[in-house]
Amino acid sequence: MVTVMSPATVLWVAVPLMLIGCGPSTAQTTTTTPDTTKSTAPTTPAKVESFNVANDSLTVDKVGMRDGELVPDGSKDLVFEAVVSGPVTQLFVFQTSDKCSPSGAFRSDTLIGAQEAPKELGGELELGKLALGMGVMENGKFINREGGSIPTLSAERHSLRLYIGNTNSLQTGTHACLFALQPDGVLVKSAPLNF
């Protein structure tokens, strides 16, 4: 005699058996321990040691206003001198309060295109293409890559000259700060620069 099971009975028996077959076998199960010896934090934190207006600011023309325009555009540039200890992946010069809180229209960076600024500087609302470009010179040569970004500055001391197109936003009585982004996303800043 043949017993016929209802579809509900077949499902009641078959589904648990299929689930048992889908679980991991003990031969394939491995346990991994996170590697706590590696850290995303730089071994030496970055630092902005100094940030000043250069003596030749507003007397030279080396850059245009857009990302990667490392050629004269017919307008005199703002020029800053800075000493930065790396590692640093991006640089930002923003108009700020006297406490270095971004607060004005003047914004320049080494981001390009749709790259976002750190959240402290506007995040997804502050894209590279929305700010003035920045020519970064070290040892008498621009270090910017094509498009205007910079290579990661190593964990040593870098004497830099920053060339930025002048929009007349930084006037007497305003402040600006230089911000440097570490590879781990931590943002360090200069003391406020008074104009």
N, C-alpha and C positions, 0 to 999 in steps of 0.2 A: 504494500500500500504506500502511495506517495503522499507526503504531507505538503500542502501548499500554504506558504506563509503570506500574510497580507503585506502590502508595501510598507506600512508603518513598522511592522515587526522587522522587516529586512533592514530598514534604516536604523532602527533602534539597536540592532546587532552590528551592522556594518560600519557605521560612522565611528564609534569608539575604537574599533579595530584599525580603521584607516588612520586615526589620529595617533594611535600607539606607534604605527609604522613611520609616521612623519617626525617623531621626536629624534633628538640626537642620540647616536649610539655612544656607549661609553668609550669605544675605541677612538671616536672622532672628537670627543670633548677635551678641550685644553683650557687651562687656566692661565691667564696672562696677568702679570703684575705691572702697573704703570711704572714707567721709568722716571723716577723722581730725581735722577742725577742731572737731567737736562732742564734748563730753565729758559723761558723766552725773555727774561730780563737781561739787559746787557750786563756784562761783568763790571763795566765802569759806566756809571750813569753819565748821560750827556750834560753839557753845561754851556750856557751862553755867558762867557766871561766878560765881554764888553760889547757895546753897541753905541756908535756915535755917528754924527753927520760928518762926512769927509770934507776936507778943506776945499776940494774942487767940485762939491755939489752945486748943481745948477750952472756949471760952466762947461760941462762936457756933454757930448751926445754920442752914446754908444749903443743904446737899445731903443726899440719901439715899445709900444704899450701891450702888445699881445704875447701870448706864450710863444717862446722860441724865436722872437724877433731880436736877434743879437746883431743888428745892424742899425746905424743911425737913421732917425726918422725926421730930422730937422728940428727937433725940440730938445731943449736942455734937460738932462736927467737929474733926478735925486740920486745922490751917491752916499752910501753908508759904509762904514768900516766896522767889522765885527770880528771877534775872536770866539770861536766855538770849539768845544771839545766834543768829539763824537762818542759813540756812533749816532749819526743823524741821517734820516732819509728825506726829509722835506724841511723847507724854511718858509716862514711867513712874516711879513712886516704889515702890521695892522695899526690903524689909528685906534687909540685906546683912551681909557680914563687914566688918571694918575696912579691907578693901582693895576694897570695892564689888563683891564677888562675891555674887550672889543666894544667900541662905541661910536664909530664914525664911518664915513664913506670910503676912506682910503684903505684898500686891501690889495696886497701883492703877495704872490706865493710862487713856489716851484711846482705846484700841481699842474696837471695838464688835462684838457678835455673834461670828461665827466668824473675825474677823480674827486672824491669828497674830502673836505677838510675834517680834522678831528671835531668831535661834538662840541668841545669848548670854544671852537671858532666858527660854529654854524652847521657842522655836519653835512647832511644831505642838501641843505639849503645853500651851502657855500661850495660851489664846484670850481675846479681850476679854470675853466673857460670864463667864469664870471669875474675873476680878479685880474689885476694887472700882472703881466709876466715879470720875471726877475732874472736879470743876468747876474750870475755868480762867478766872480773871478778869484782865482787863487794862483799865486806866483806869476801874476801878469797874464794869465790865460783864462778864458771862459771855460768852466768845467761843465756847463749845461750840455745835455745830450740833445739830439734832434727833437724838436718839439718844446724844449725848455725845461724838462725835468733835470734833476741832478743825480749823479751816482751816490750811493751811500757813502757818507763821510766816515772814515775810519775812526777808531777809538784813540785818536791823538788830537793835538791842538792844530786848528786851522785858522789862519789869518785870511779873512775874506773881504772882498769889496763887492757890495750889492748895488747894482744899477737898476733903477726903476723909473719908468716914464713919469713925468710930473703932471698931475691933474690939478694942481693948486689947492688940493684939499688940506694939506698940512700947513697951517698958518701959525703965526705967533700965538702962543697960549695953548696950542694943542699938544697932544702926547702921542707917541708911537712906541711899540714894543716889537722886539724880534722874538719869534717863537721858533723852536726847533723840535721836530718830531723824532723820537727814538724809534728803532725798529719794533719795539714791543708796544707802540701806541702811546707811550707816555709823552706828554708835551712839557717842555721846559721853556723858560722865558727869561728875557733880559730884565734889567731894571727899566722903568719907564724913561723914555727920552723926551725931554722938554724942548719944544720949538720956540 
